[in-house]
Amino acid sequence: MNREIFNLVTFNSTHSAIRAERELLNEGIKVKVIPVPTEITASCGLSIRMKLEDLEKVKNILKNNDIATAGYYHVEKLGLKKNISAR
């Protein structure tokens, strides 16, 4: 079975998610915009997926660029099962 482990950041607006993606890519952080998993409640339907080791860098970049976030999450996915916890 395929196992994936990653972090997500969610936003209160689509504008914030797109702006965050741009800033993170400009800083050389590999990220991917994905729909917010249904297990997470957020007013915006977009989240950014990142590697585990990039979490602190992402937090600092978003804070330094005044990009508001709704939450950070740790996701472990094994087949169809997902375990999501707040960070």
Secondary structure, DSSP 8 states (H G I E B T S, - for coil): --EEEEEEEE-SSHHHHHHHHHHHHHTT--EEEEE--TTS--SSSEEEEE-GGGHHHHHHHHHHTT---SEEEEEEEETTEEEEEE-
